[in-house]
Amino acid sequence: MNTKLTGHGGDVKTVDWHPRQGLLASGSKDGLVKLWDPKTNGALTSLHGHKGIVMMARWNKNGNWLLTASRDQLLK
């Protein structure tokens, strides 16, 4: 399946699949984390918690938590 998801204002640096649902989390140079539904090719929400490039976004094994790391030296 090839799907193009557009919406970030900068290069995407990280993507992770939710372990139990068909959701993606992405982090970008624009400092945003976006949650996506690939079935609709749309962003569900944008998380505005970082002031730097988001370098990593990972779901925990249960999918209850999403950890993000940014060049602003914060983990959220």
All heavy atoms as a GROMACS GRO file, in nm:
protein
  587
    1MET      N    1   0.083  -0.117   0.000
    1MET     CA    2   0.000   0.000   0.000
    1MET      C    3   0.088   0.124   0.000
    1MET      O    4   0.172   0.142   0.086
    1MET     CB    5  -0.089  -0.001   0.125
    1MET     CG    6  -0.168   0.123   0.147
    1MET     SD    7  -0.284   0.101   0.284
    1MET     CE    8  -0.228   0.230   0.392
    2ASN      N    9   0.072   0.208  -0.097
    2ASN     CA   10   0.143   0.336  -0.104
    2ASN      C   11   0.043   0.448  -0.080
    2ASN      O   12  -0.056   0.459  -0.150
    2ASN     CB   13   0.208   0.356  -0.240
    2ASN     CG   14   0.325   0.264  -0.261
    2ASN    OD1   15   0.390   0.226  -0.166
    2ASN    ND2   16   0.352   0.228  -0.384
    3THR      N   17   0.071   0.527   0.020
    3THR     CA   18  -0.017   0.639   0.054
    3THR      C   19   0.068   0.760   0.082
    3THR      O   20   0.168   0.751   0.153
    3THR     CB   21  -0.102   0.607   0.179
    3THR    OG1   22  -0.180   0.490   0.153
    3THR    CG2   23  -0.194   0.720   0.213
    4LYS      N   24   0.029   0.872   0.026
    4LYS     CA   25   0.098   0.997   0.054
    4LYS      C   26   0.015   1.078   0.151
    4LYS      O   27  -0.101   1.110   0.125
    4LYS     CB   28   0.119   1.076  -0.076
    4LYS     CG   29   0.198   1.202  -0.055
    4LYS     CD   30   0.225   1.270  -0.187
    4LYS     CE   31   0.308   1.394  -0.164
    4LYS     NZ   32   0.341   1.460  -0.291
    5LEU      N   33   0.074   1.108   0.265
    5LEU     CA   34   0.008   1.187   0.368
    5LEU      C   35   0.072   1.325   0.370
    5LEU      O   36   0.192   1.336   0.394
    5LEU     CB   37   0.022   1.120   0.505
    5LEU     CG   38  -0.030   0.976   0.513
    5LEU    CD1   39   0.006   0.915   0.648
    5LEU    CD2   40  -0.179   0.971   0.489
    6THR      N   41  -0.004   1.428   0.342
    6THR     CA   42   0.051   1.562   0.338
    6THR      C   43  -0.007   1.645   0.451
    6THR      O   44  -0.121   1.626   0.492
    6THR     CB   45   0.020   1.631   0.204
    6THR    OG1   46  -0.120   1.634   0.184
    6THR    CG2   47   0.086   1.558   0.088
    7GLY      N   48   0.074   1.737   0.503
    7GLY     CA   49   0.025   1.823   0.610
    7GLY      C   50   0.134   1.882   0.697
    7GLY      O   51   0.111   1.984   0.762
    8HIS      N   52   0.252   1.821   0.699
    8HIS     CA   53   0.362   1.879   0.778
    8HIS      C   54   0.421   1.998   0.702
    8HIS      O   55   0.422   2.000   0.579
    8HIS     CB   56   0.472   1.775   0.803
    8HIS     CG   57   0.446   1.687   0.920
    8HIS    ND1   58   0.449   1.732   1.050
    8HIS    CD2   59   0.420   1.554   0.929
    8HIS    CE1   60   0.424   1.632   1.132
    8HIS    NE2   61   0.405   1.522   1.061
    9GLY      N   62   0.474   2.093   0.778
    9GLY     CA   63   0.538   2.209   0.719
    9GLY      C   64   0.687   2.194   0.704
    9GLY      O   65   0.757   2.291   0.680
   10GLY      N   66   0.738   2.073   0.719
   10GLY     CA   67   0.880   2.044   0.706
   10GLY      C   68   0.900   1.897   0.681
   10GLY      O   69   0.804   1.818   0.681
   11ASP      N   70   1.024   1.858   0.658
   11ASP     CA   71   1.055   1.717   0.634
   11ASP      C   72   1.014   1.631   0.752
   11ASP      O   73   1.036   1.668   0.867
   11ASP     CB   74   1.206   1.698   0.610
   11ASP     CG   75   1.256   1.766   0.485
   11ASP    OD1   76   1.174   1.796   0.396
   11ASP    OD2   77   1.378   1.790   0.478
   12VAL      N   78   0.959   1.515   0.723
   12VAL     CA   79   0.922   1.418   0.827
   12VAL      C   80   1.048   1.342   0.869
   12VAL      O   81   1.120   1.290   0.785
   12VAL     CB   82   0.812   1.322   0.776
   12VAL    CG1   83   0.786   1.211   0.876
   12VAL    CG2   84   0.684   1.400   0.748
   13LYS      N   85   1.072   1.335   0.999
   13LYS     CA   86   1.192   1.271   1.054
   13LYS      C   87   1.163   1.135   1.116
   13LYS      O   88   1.254   1.055   1.132
   13LYS     CB   89   1.257   1.361   1.159
   13LYS     CG   90   1.291   1.500   1.110
   13LYS     CD   91   1.384   1.500   0.992
   13LYS     CE   92   1.527   1.480   1.034
   13LYS     NZ   93   1.620   1.482   0.921
   14THR      N   94   1.037   1.108   1.153
   14THR     CA   95   1.004   0.983   1.222
   14THR      C   96   0.858   0.946   1.198
   14THR      O   97   0.773   1.033   1.186
   14THR     CB   98   1.032   0.994   1.374
   14THR    OG1   99   1.006   0.869   1.437
   14THR    CG2  100   0.949   1.102   1.438
   15VAL      N  101   0.833   0.815   1.188
   15VAL     CA  102   0.697   0.762   1.172
   15VAL      C  103   0.689   0.633   1.253
   15VAL      O  104   0.784   0.554   1.254
   15VAL     CB  105   0.664   0.733   1.024
   15VAL    CG1  106   0.527   0.669   1.010
   15VAL    CG2  107   0.672   0.860   0.941
   16ASP      N  108   0.574   0.611   1.321
   16ASP     CA  109   0.556   0.486   1.394
   16ASP      C  110   0.409   0.443   1.386
   16ASP      O  111   0.319   0.526   1.401
   16ASP     CB  112   0.597   0.503   1.540
   16ASP     CG  113   0.617   0.369   1.611
   16ASP    OD1  114   0.663   0.273   1.547
   16ASP    OD2  115   0.585   0.362   1.732
   17TRP      N  116   0.387   0.314   1.360
   17TRP     CA  117   0.252   0.256   1.358
   17TRP      C  118   0.204   0.230   1.499
   17TRP      O  119   0.281   0.184   1.584
   17TRP     CB  120   0.252   0.120   1.287
   17TRP     CG  121   0.250   0.126   1.139
   17TRP    CD1  122   0.356   0.108   1.055
   17TRP    CD2  123   0.136   0.149   1.055
   17TRP    NE1  124   0.315   0.120   0.925
   17TRP    CE2  125   0.180   0.144   0.922
   17TRP    CE3  126   0.001   0.174   1.081
   17TRP    CZ2  127   0.096   0.163   0.814
   17TRP    CZ3  128  -0.083   0.193   0.974
   17TRP    CH2  129  -0.038   0.188   0.843
   18HIS      N  130   0.078   0.258   1.526
   18HIS     CA  131   0.016   0.221   1.652
   18HIS      C  132   0.012   0.068   1.658
   18HIS      O  133  -0.019   0.004   1.558
   18HIS     CB  134  -0.125   0.279   1.660
   18HIS     CG  135  -0.189   0.263   1.794
   18HIS    ND1  136  -0.246   0.145   1.835
   18HIS    CD2  137  -0.202   0.351   1.896
   18HIS    CE1  138  -0.294   0.161   1.957
   18HIS    NE2  139  -0.269   0.285   1.997
   19PRO      N  140   0.044   0.007   1.772
   19PRO     CA  141   0.053  -0.140   1.778
   19PRO      C  142  -0.080  -0.214   1.765
   19PRO      O  143  -0.081  -0.332   1.735
   19PRO     CB  144   0.117  -0.166   1.914
   19PRO     CG  145   0.087  -0.046   1.995
   19PRO     CD  146   0.081   0.069   1.899
   20ARG      N  147  -0.192  -0.147   1.787
   20ARG     CA  148  -0.321  -0.217   1.786
   20ARG      C  149  -0.424  -0.155   1.693
   20ARG      O  150  -0.523  -0.217   1.662
   20ARG     CB  151  -0.379  -0.222   1.927
   20ARG     CG  152  -0.290  -0.302   2.020
   20ARG     CD  153  -0.350  -0.314   2.154
   20ARG     NE  154  -0.261  -0.391   2.240
   20ARG     CZ  155  -0.297  -0.445   2.351
   20ARG    NH1  156  -0.419  -0.432   2.395
   20ARG    NH2  157  -0.210  -0.513   2.423
   21GLN      N  158  -0.404  -0.032   1.655
   21GLN     CA  159  -0.500   0.036   1.568
   21GLN      C  160  -0.430   0.079   1.440
   21GLN      O  161  -0.309   0.089   1.435
   21GLN     CB  162  -0.559   0.159   1.638
   21GLN     CG  163  -0.634   0.126   1.764
   21GLN     CD  164  -0.684   0.253   1.834
   21GLN    OE1  165  -0.684   0.360   1.778
   21GLN    NE2  166  -0.725   0.236   1.958
   22GLY      N  167  -0.505   0.106   1.338
   22GLY     CA  168  -0.447   0.150   1.211
   22GLY      C  169  -0.417   0.298   1.211
   22GLY      O  170  -0.471   0.373   1.130
   23LEU      N  171  -0.332   0.341   1.303
   23LEU     CA  172  -0.294   0.482   1.313
   23LEU      C  173  -0.144   0.497   1.296
   23LEU      O  174  -0.067   0.409   1.333
   23LEU     CB  175  -0.332   0.540   1.449
   23LEU     CG  176  -0.479   0.541   1.489
   23LEU    CD1  177  -0.494   0.593   1.631
   23LEU    CD2  178  -0.559   0.626   1.393
   24LEU      N  179  -0.104   0.611   1.245
   24LEU     CA  180   0.037   0.647   1.236
   24LEU      C  181   0.062   0.772   1.318
   24LEU      O  182  -0.024   0.861   1.324
   24LEU     CB  183   0.075   0.679   1.092
   24LEU     CG  184   0.086   0.564   0.995
   24LEU    CD1  185   0.102   0.618   0.853
   24LEU    CD2  186   0.202   0.477   1.031
   25ALA      N  187   0.180   0.780   1.377
   25ALA     CA  188   0.227   0.903   1.439
   25ALA      C  189   0.349   0.948   1.361
   25ALA      O  190   0.434   0.866   1.326
   25ALA     CB  191   0.265   0.880   1.585
   26SER      N  192   0.358   1.076   1.330
   26SER     CA  193   0.474   1.128   1.259
   26SER      C  194   0.525   1.253   1.328
   26SER      O  195   0.449   1.328   1.388
   26SER     CB  196   0.438   1.159   1.113
   26SER     OG  197   0.340   1.260   1.105
   27GLY      N  198   0.656   1.273   1.318
   27GLY     CA  199   0.720   1.392   1.372
   27GLY      C  200   0.802   1.458   1.264
   27GLY      O  201   0.858   1.390   1.177
   28SER      N  202   0.814   1.590   1.271
   28SER     CA  203   0.870   1.663   1.158
   28SER      C  204   0.960   1.778   1.203
   28SER      O  205   0.965   1.814   1.320
   28SER     CB  206   0.754   1.718   1.075
   28SER     OG  207   0.797   1.806   0.977
   29LYS      N  208   1.027   1.836   1.104
   29LYS     CA  209   1.108   1.956   1.126
   29LYS      C  210   1.025   2.075   1.169
   29LYS      O  211   1.078   2.171   1.223
   29LYS     CB  212   1.186   1.992   0.999
   29LYS     CG  213   1.305   1.907   0.972
   29LYS     CD  214   1.381   1.962   0.853
   29LYS     CE  215   1.513   1.890   0.834
   29LYS     NZ  216   1.588   1.948   0.721
   30ASP      N  217   0.894   2.071   1.144
   30ASP     CA  218   0.807   2.182   1.183
   30ASP      C  219   0.776   2.181   1.332
   30ASP      O  220   0.706   2.269   1.382
   30ASP     CB  221   0.679   2.184   1.101
   30ASP     CG  222   0.593   2.059   1.115
   30ASP    OD1  223   0.620   1.975   1.203
   30ASP    OD2  224   0.498   2.045   1.036
   31GLY      N  225   0.827   2.082   1.407
   31GLY     CA  226   0.805   2.072   1.552
   31GLY      C  227   0.674   2.009   1.590
   31GLY      O  228   0.642   2.002   1.709
   32LEU      N  229   0.597   1.962   1.493
   32LEU     CA  230   0.467   1.902   1.521
   32LEU      C  231   0.474   1.750   1.521
   32LEU      O  232   0.554   1.690   1.449
   32LEU     CB  233   0.365   1.945   1.416
   32LEU     CG  234   0.330   2.093   1.409
   32LEU    CD1  235   0.233   2.118   1.295
   32LEU    CD2  236   0.273   2.142   1.540
   33VAL      N  237   0.387   1.690   1.600
   33VAL     CA  238   0.357   1.547   1.594
   33VAL      C  239   0.215   1.537   1.541
   33VAL      O  240   0.126   1.605   1.590
   33VAL     CB  241   0.369   1.480   1.732
   33VAL    CG1  242   0.325   1.335   1.726
   33VAL    CG2  243   0.511   1.493   1.785
   34LYS      N  244   0.196   1.457   1.438
   34LYS     CA  245   0.063   1.440   1.380
   34LYS      C  246   0.022   1.295   1.393
   34LYS      O  247   0.104   1.204   1.378
   34LYS     CB  248   0.061   1.482   1.233
   34LYS     CG  249   0.074   1.632   1.214
   34LYS     CD  250   0.054   1.670   1.069
   34LYS     CE  251   0.056   1.819   1.052
   34LYS     NZ  252  -0.072   1.883   1.074
   35LEU      N  253  -0.107   1.274   1.419
   35LEU     CA  254  -0.166   1.141   1.419
   35LEU      C  255  -0.250   1.130   1.292
   35LEU      O  256  -0.327   1.220   1.259
   35LEU     CB  257  -0.253   1.120   1.543
   35LEU     CG  258  -0.182   1.136   1.676
   35LEU    CD1  259  -0.279   1.107   1.790
   35LEU    CD2  260  -0.060   1.049   1.686
   36TRP      N  261  -0.233   1.018   1.223
   36TRP     CA  262  -0.292   0.998   1.091
   36TRP      C  263  -0.380   0.874   1.085
   36TRP      O  264  -0.349   0.774   1.148
   36TRP     CB  265  -0.182   0.980   0.986
   36TRP     CG  266  -0.085   1.092   0.976
   36TRP    CD1  267   0.030   1.106   1.050
   36TRP    CD2  268  -0.090   1.203   0.889
   36TRP    NE1  269   0.096   1.219   1.013
   36TRP    CE2  270   0.023   1.281   0.913
   36TRP    CE3  271  -0.182   1.244   0.792
   36TRP    CZ2  272   0.049   1.398   0.844
   36TRP    CZ3  273  -0.155   1.361   0.723
   36TRP    CH2  274  -0.042   1.437   0.749
   37ASP      N  275  -0.482   0.882   1.001
   37ASP     CA  276  -0.561   0.766   0.963
   37ASP      C  277  -0.529   0.737   0.816
   37ASP      O  278  -0.577   0.807   0.727
   37ASP     CB  279  -0.710   0.792   0.980
   37ASP     CG  280  -0.796   0.673   0.942
   37ASP    OD1  281  -0.742   0.574   0.889
   37ASP    OD2  282  -0.917   0.680   0.965
   38PRO      N  283  -0.445   0.636   0.788
   38PRO     CA  284  -0.405   0.609   0.650
   38PRO      C  285  -0.520   0.566   0.560
   38PRO      O  286  -0.512   0.578   0.438
   38PRO     CB  287  -0.301   0.498   0.661
   38PRO     CG  288  -0.275   0.476   0.803
   38PRO     CD  289  -0.377   0.549   0.883
   39LYS      N  290  -0.628   0.518   0.619
   39LYS     CA  291  -0.744   0.477   0.538
   39LYS      C  292  -0.810   0.597   0.471
   39LYS      O  293  -0.863   0.586   0.362
   39LYS     CB  294  -0.846   0.403   0.624
   39LYS     CG  295  -0.797   0.270   0.676
   39LYS     CD  296  -0.899   0.207   0.767
   39LYS     CE  297  -0.842   0.080   0.828
   39LYS     NZ  298  -0.932   0.025   0.930
   40THR      N  299  -0.808   0.712   0.539
   40THR     CA  300  -0.869   0.833   0.484
   40THR      C  301  -0.766   0.931   0.430
   40THR      O  302  -0.802   1.035   0.376
   40THR     CB  303  -0.954   0.905   0.590
   40THR    OG1  304  -0.867   0.950   0.695
   40THR    CG2  305  -1.061   0.814   0.647
   41ASN      N  306  -0.637   0.900   0.448
   41ASN     CA  307  -0.525   0.987   0.408
   41ASN      C  308  -0.529   1.122   0.480
   41ASN      O  309  -0.479   1.221   0.429
   41ASN     CB  310  -0.524   1.010   0.256
   41ASN     CG  311  -0.497   0.885   0.178
   41ASN    OD1  312  -0.445   0.788   0.231
   41ASN    ND2  313  -0.534   0.885   0.053
   42GLY      N  314  -0.590   1.125   0.598
   42GLY     CA  315  -0.604   1.252   0.667
   42GLY      C  316  -0.542   1.253   0.805
   42GLY      O  317  -0.533   1.150   0.872
   43ALA      N  318  -0.500   1.372   0.846
   43ALA     CA  319  -0.449   1.392   0.981
   43ALA      C  320  -0.567   1.402   1.077
   43ALA      O  321  -0.662   1.473   1.052
   43ALA     CB  322  -0.365   1.518   0.988
   44LEU      N  323  -0.559   1.328   1.187
   44LEU     CA  324  -0.663   1.331   1.290
   44LEU      C  325  -0.643   1.449   1.384
   44LEU      O  326  -0.739   1.511   1.427
   44LEU     CB  327  -0.663   1.200   1.369
   44LEU     CG  328  -0.692   1.076   1.287
   44LEU    CD1  329  -0.671   0.951   1.371
   44LEU    CD2  330  -0.833   1.080   1.231
   45THR      N  331  -0.517   1.476   1.417
   45THR     CA  332  -0.485   1.587   1.507
   45THR      C  333  -0.338   1.622   1.495
   45THR      O  334  -0.257   1.543   1.446
   45THR     CB  335  -0.520   1.551   1.654
   45THR    OG1  336  -0.515   1.670   1.733
   45THR    CG2  337  -0.428   1.446   1.710
   46SER      N  338  -0.304   1.741   1.540
   46SER     CA  339  -0.165   1.785   1.549
   46SER      C  340  -0.134   1.817   1.695
   46SER      O  341  -0.214   1.884   1.762
   46SER     CB  342  -0.142   1.911   1.464
   46SER     OG  343  -0.164   1.885   1.328
   47LEU      N  344  -0.020   1.771   1.741
   47LEU     CA  345   0.024   1.794   1.879
   47LEU      C  346   0.134   1.900   1.877
   47LEU      O  347   0.237   1.881   1.811
   47LEU     CB  348   0.073   1.664   1.942
   47LEU     CG  349  -0.026   1.546   1.934
   47LEU    CD1  350   0.039   1.419   1.988
   47LEU    CD2  351  -0.154   1.578   2.008
   48HIS      N  352   0.113   2.010   1.948
   48HIS     CA  353   0.204   2.125   1.945
   48HIS      C  354   0.288   2.131   2.072
   48HIS      O  355   0.291   2.235   2.138
   48HIS     CB  356   0.122   2.254   1.932
   48HIS     CG  357   0.038   2.260   1.810
   48HIS    ND1  358   0.079   2.324   1.696
   48HIS    CD2  359  -0.084   2.209   1.782
   48HIS    CE1  360  -0.014   2.314   1.603
   48HIS    NE2  361  -0.115   2.244   1.654
   49GLY      N  362   0.359   2.026   2.108
   49GLY     CA  363   0.430   2.025   2.234
   49GLY      C  364   0.577   2.057   2.227
   49GLY      O  365   0.641   2.080   2.329
   50HIS      N  366   0.635   2.063   2.107
   50HIS     CA  367   0.779   2.084   2.094
   50HIS      C  368   0.810   2.215   2.024
   50HIS      O  369   0.731   2.264   1.942
   50HIS     CB  370   0.843   1.969   2.016
   50HIS     CG  371   0.849   1.841   2.092
   50HIS    ND1  372   0.931   1.822   2.200
   50HIS    CD2  373   0.783   1.724   2.075
   50HIS    CE1  374   0.916   1.698   2.246
   50HIS    NE2  375   0.826   1.637   2.172
   51LYS      N  376   0.928   2.269   2.054
   51LYS     CA  377   0.975   2.392   1.990
   51LYS      C  378   1.094   2.366   1.899
   51LYS      O  379   1.156   2.460   1.850
   51LYS     CB  380   1.012   2.495   2.096
   51LYS     CG  381   0.893   2.541   2.176
   51LYS     CD  382   0.930   2.644   2.278
   51LYS     CE  383   0.806   2.685   2.356
   51LYS     NZ  384   0.836   2.781   2.461
   52GLY      N  385   1.125   2.239   1.878
   52GLY     CA  386   1.235   2.202   1.790
   52GLY      C  387   1.193   2.086   1.702
   52GLY      O  388   1.080   2.037   1.708
   53ILE      N  389   1.285   2.042   1.618
   53ILE     CA  390   1.260   1.930   1.526
   53ILE      C  391   1.226   1.805   1.607
   53ILE      O  392   1.299   1.769   1.700
   53ILE     CB  393   1.384   1.904   1.439
   53ILE    CG1  394   1.415   2.027   1.354
   53ILE    CG2  395   1.365   1.781   1.352
   53ILE    CD1  396   1.551   2.019   1.285
   54VAL      N  397   1.118   1.739   1.572
   54VAL     CA  398   1.080   1.613   1.638
   54VAL      C  399   1.159   1.501   1.571
   54VAL      O  400   1.141   1.473   1.452
   54VAL     CB  401   0.929   1.587   1.630
   54VAL    CG1  402   0.893   1.455   1.695
   54VAL    CG2  403   0.853   1.701   1.696
   55MET      N  404   1.249   1.440   1.647
   55MET     CA  405   1.340   1.339   1.594
   55MET      C  406   1.289   1.196   1.612
   55MET      O  407   1.332   1.106   1.543
   55MET     CB  408   1.478   1.352   1.660
   55MET     CG  409   1.542   1.488   1.638
   55MET     SD  410   1.566   1.528   1.464
   55MET     CE  411   1.685   1.404   1.418
   56MET      N  412   1.198   1.176   1.709
   56MET     CA  413   1.151   1.040   1.736
   56MET      C  414   1.010   1.044   1.793
   56MET      O  415   0.978   1.130   1.874
   56MET     CB  416   1.245   0.973   1.837
   56MET     CG  417   1.224   0.824   1.857
   56MET     SD  418   1.113   0.777   1.993
   56MET     CE  419   1.176   0.863   2.131
   57ALA      N  420   0.928   0.953   1.746
   57ALA     CA  421   0.794   0.931   1.801
   57ALA      C  422   0.772   0.780   1.806
   57ALA      O  423   0.785   0.713   1.704
   57ALA     CB  424   0.687   0.999   1.716
   58ARG      N  425   0.741   0.727   1.924
   58ARG     CA  426   0.722   0.583   1.940
   58ARG      C  427   0.605   0.555   2.033
   58ARG      O  428   0.594   0.615   2.140
   58ARG     CB  429   0.846   0.515   1.999
   58ARG     CG  430   0.967   0.516   1.911
   58ARG     CD  431   0.952   0.425   1.790
   58ARG     NE  432   1.068   0.429   1.706
   58ARG     CZ  433   1.086   0.511   1.604
   58ARG    NH1  434   0.994   0.598   1.573
   58ARG    NH2  435   1.195   0.508   1.532
   59TRP      N  436   0.519   0.462   1.992
   59TRP     CA  437   0.412   0.412   2.078
   59TRP      C  438   0.470   0.308   2.174
   59TRP      O  439   0.562   0.235   2.136
   59TRP     CB  440   0.304   0.344   1.995
   59TRP     CG  441   0.232   0.434   1.901
   59TRP    CD1  442   0.254   0.447   1.767
   59TRP    CD2  443   0.124   0.522   1.931
   59TRP    NE1  444   0.168   0.538   1.713
   59TRP    CE2  445   0.085   0.586   1.812
   59TRP    CE3  446   0.055   0.552   2.049
   59TRP    CZ2  447  -0.018   0.678   1.806
   59TRP    CZ3  448  -0.047   0.645   2.042
   59TRP    CH2  449  -0.083   0.706   1.923
   60ASN      N  450   0.414   0.297   2.295
   60ASN     CA  451   0.453   0.186   2.381
   60ASN      C  452   0.384   0.059   2.330
   60ASN      O  453   0.303   0.064   2.237
   60ASN     CB  454   0.421   0.215   2.529
   60ASN     CG  455   0.273   0.209   2.560
   60ASN    OD1  456   0.188   0.231   2.474
   60ASN    ND2  457   0.242   0.181   2.685
   61LYS      N  458   0.416  -0.056   2.388
   61LYS     CA  459   0.365  -0.185   2.338
   61LYS      C  460   0.213  -0.194   2.339
   61LYS      O  461   0.155  -0.258   2.253
   61LYS     CB  462   0.424  -0.300   2.420
   61LYS     CG  463   0.569  -0.322   2.394
   61LYS     CD  464   0.621  -0.440   2.474
   61LYS     CE  465   0.770  -0.458   2.452
   61LYS     NZ  466   0.821  -0.574   2.524
   62ASN      N  467   0.148  -0.130   2.435
   62ASN     CA  468   0.002  -0.134   2.444
   62ASN      C  469  -0.065  -0.026   2.360
   62ASN      O  470  -0.185  -0.031   2.338
   62ASN     CB  471  -0.044  -0.117   2.589
   62ASN     CG  472   0.000  -0.231   2.677
   62ASN    OD1  473   0.022  -0.341   2.630
   62ASN    ND2  474   0.014  -0.204   2.805
   63GLY      N  475   0.012   0.073   2.318
   63GLY     CA  476  -0.044   0.183   2.244
   63GLY      C  477  -0.114   0.286   2.329
   63GLY      O  478  -0.184   0.372   2.279
   64ASN      N  479  -0.091   0.280   2.462
   64ASN     CA  480  -0.153   0.375   2.553
   64ASN      C  481  -0.078   0.508   2.559
   64ASN      O  482  -0.134   0.609   2.598
   64ASN     CB  483  -0.159   0.318   2.695
   64ASN     CG  484  -0.245   0.195   2.702
   64ASN    OD1  485  -0.337   0.177   2.624
   64ASN    ND2  486  -0.213   0.107   2.795
   65TRP      N  487   0.051   0.505   2.525
   65TRP     CA  488   0.136   0.622   2.537
   65TRP      C  489   0.212   0.643   2.407
   65TRP      O  490   0.253   0.548   2.341
   65TRP     CB  491   0.238   0.603   2.650
   65TRP     CG  492   0.176   0.592   2.784
   65TRP    CD1  493   0.138   0.477   2.848
   65TRP    CD2  494   0.143   0.698   2.873
   65TRP    NE1  495   0.084   0.506   2.970
   65TRP    CE2  496   0.085   0.642   2.987
   65TRP    CE3  497   0.156   0.836   2.866
   65TRP    CZ2  498   0.042   0.718   3.094
   65TRP    CZ3  499   0.112   0.912   2.972
   65TRP    CH2  500   0.057   0.852   3.085
   66LEU      N  501   0.235   0.768   2.376
   66LEU     CA  502   0.320   0.806   2.264
   66LEU      C  503   0.433   0.892   2.320
   66LEU      O  504   0.408   0.996   2.381
   66LEU     CB  505   0.240   0.886   2.160
   66LEU     CG  506   0.318   0.937   2.040
   66LEU    CD1  507   0.372   0.821   1.955
   66LEU    CD2  508   0.232   1.029   1.955
   67LEU      N  509   0.556   0.846   2.302
   67LEU     CA  510   0.674   0.919   2.348
   67LEU      C  511   0.734   0.993   2.230
   67LEU      O  512   0.750   0.935   2.122
   67LEU     CB  513   0.777   0.823   2.407
   67LEU     CG  514   0.910   0.885   2.449
   67LEU    CD1  515   0.892   0.973   2.571
   67LEU    CD2  516   1.012   0.776   2.476
   68THR      N  517   0.764   1.121   2.250
   68THR     CA  518   0.828   1.199   2.144
   68THR      C  519   0.956   1.262   2.199
   68THR      O  520   0.964   1.296   2.317
   68THR     CB  521   0.735   1.309   2.090
   68THR    OG1  522   0.699   1.398   2.195
   68THR    CG2  523   0.610   1.248   2.028
   69ALA      N  524   1.054   1.278   2.113
   69ALA     CA  525   1.181   1.341   2.148
   69ALA      C  526   1.212   1.445   2.043
   69ALA      O  527   1.192   1.422   1.924
   69ALA     CB  528   1.291   1.237   2.156
   70SER      N  529   1.265   1.559   2.090
   70SER     CA  530   1.287   1.671   1.999
   70SER      C  531   1.423   1.732   2.022
   70SER      O  532   1.486   1.714   2.127
   70SER     CB  533   1.178   1.775   2.022
   70SER     OG  534   1.205   1.893   1.952
   71ARG      N  535   1.466   1.812   1.925
   71ARG     CA  536   1.591   1.886   1.937
   71ARG      C  537   1.581   1.997   2.042
   71ARG      O  538   1.680   2.060   2.074
   71ARG     CB  539   1.630   1.947   1.802
   71ARG     CG  540   1.676   1.845   1.700
   71ARG     CD  541   1.827   1.844   1.695
   71ARG     NE  542   1.877   1.735   1.613
   71ARG     CZ  543   1.927   1.750   1.492
   71ARG    NH1  544   1.932   1.869   1.437
   71ARG    NH2  545   1.972   1.645   1.428
   72ASP      N  546   1.460   2.022   2.094
   72ASP     CA  547   1.446   2.118   2.203
   72ASP      C  548   1.488   2.056   2.336
   72ASP      O  549   1.472   2.116   2.441
   72ASP     CB  550   1.304   2.174   2.211
   72ASP     CG  551   1.196   2.069   2.238
   72ASP    OD1  552   1.228   1.953   2.270
   72ASP    OD2  553   1.077   2.104   2.224
   73GLN      N  554   1.541   1.932   2.330
   73GLN     CA  555   1.595   1.857   2.443
   73GLN      C  556   1.487   1.812   2.541
   73GLN      O  557   1.513   1.795   2.660
   73GLN     CB  558   1.705   1.935   2.516
   73GLN     CG  559   1.821   1.969   2.425
   73GLN     CD  560   1.931   2.046   2.494
   73GLN    OE1  561   1.918   2.089   2.609
   73GLN    NE2  562   2.042   2.061   2.427
   74LEU      N  563   1.365   1.792   2.491
   74LEU     CA  564   1.256   1.746   2.574
   74LEU      C  565   1.201   1.612   2.523
   74LEU      O  566   1.196   1.588   2.403
   74LEU     CB  567   1.141   1.846   2.574
   74LEU     CG  568   1.170   1.983   2.636
   74LEU    CD1  569   1.052   2.076   2.616
   74LEU    CD2  570   1.202   1.969   2.784
   75LEU      N  571   1.164   1.527   2.619
   75LEU     CA  572   1.088   1.406   2.591
   75LEU      C  573   0.947   1.432   2.641
   75LEU      O  574   0.929   1.482   2.751
   75LEU     CB  575   1.145   1.285   2.664
   75LEU     CG  576   1.286   1.241   2.627
   75LEU    CD1  577   1.333   1.133   2.723
   75LEU    CD2  578   1.289   1.191   2.485
   76LYS      N  579   0.850   1.398   2.560
   76LYS     CA  580   0.710   1.421   2.602
   76LYS      C  581   0.630   1.297   2.573
   76LYS      O  582   0.657   1.220   2.490
   76LYS     CB  583   0.652   1.540   2.528
   76LYS     CG  584   0.723   1.669   2.569
   76LYS     CD  585   0.650   1.789   2.519
   76LYS     CE  586   0.716   1.913   2.575
   76LYS     NZ  587   0.633   2.027   2.574
   0.00000   0.00000   0.00000
